[in-house]
């Protein structure tokens, strides 16, 4: 989910708050189906091609908005590097997530993604000296144990799934790596928006990193990040077309129904509609009010994973989910 949020202040009436919760719910449902949709579509489109065409569609659709906003908001030339780095970690890095979903199950991926909250809390403590008391530590431990349980679940339950053990184990590890890139995006975002971190500054001093010189709307930053994702994926897309990542049989001019559905779902619903809903919710409610929907994401994913892929959670998945969700609730509540 998007990290950046607007600084605008609204009078939050009960009616507006209710609509904000409906917006959060709508975005969560769209994103809950994203994993199974990606997993299904990857059986027809190679990962890099899928992501490249997704960004291409998104960039075409949002181009009028980008032109209008850029005509009203002048980007400081020294902020271009910041925007590029944010785009790398928020959009280009999704390439890692697509490869994770190619090898593991949609349910494993969704459950592991919950650990991103815990990693963010720990990253905030380490880099920004955020509070980390005993209850937060307990939450971190529980969530970490739950994540490890889900990651190694293919070994503990070798006959429970049709996917090879090594494939799912590899995919689960890659899913954890993607979570780390998302945490990096969150931390760099905080630094770009002006929060102080001596440790991060020390790591980034070699590239002369500086906070944003001007303030930009969260929607504009995310829109520009789509173009960064598209541009940076072009080399990987060309390498895939040359067969570097295996044989490629997908032809965009002979696209089948499943591929078209997956592309349009991820480009129009997951990338644009869901973000707009979530951003509107953040602008009209408290960030903490959106948290519960993140915890419920695996529950919402269950019916989509079963209908589209026939995936059913086993006891290890359920136990891991309970541990992670419990740890996240404890840690986030106490660190707020």
LINLIN-V610750 format. One line per field, one symbol per residue. phi: phi as a letter, one per 30 degrees, with the letter a starting at -180 (. if undefined). burial: # if it has 9 or more other C-alpha atoms within 8 Angstrom, else .. A space follows every 10 residues. Layout:
BEGIN
phi = ???
burial = ???
END
This chain:
BEGIN
phi = .dcdbdcdcb dcdedddddd dddedddddd ddddeddded dddcbdedde dddddddedd ddeedddddd dcbddddddd dedddddddc ceddeddddd ddccdddeed dddddedddd ddddddcchd dbcddddddd dddddddddd dceeddbdcd bddeeddddd dddddddded dddedddddd dddjddaddd dddcddchdb dedbcbdedd ddeddddded dddedddddd ddjdcjdccd bddbdcdddd eddddddddd dcdddddddd dddbadeddd deddddeddd deddddddbi dbdcdddddd dddddddddd ddddcd
burial = ....#..... .....##.## #.######## ########## ##.####### #########. .#...#..## ........## .###.##### ########## ########## ######.### #####.##.# .#..###### #######.## ####...... ....#.#### ########## ########## ##....#..# #..#....#. ##.....#.# ########## .###.##.## ..#....... ....#..### .######### #####.#### #####....# ..###.##.# ##.###.##. #....##### ########## ##.##.
END
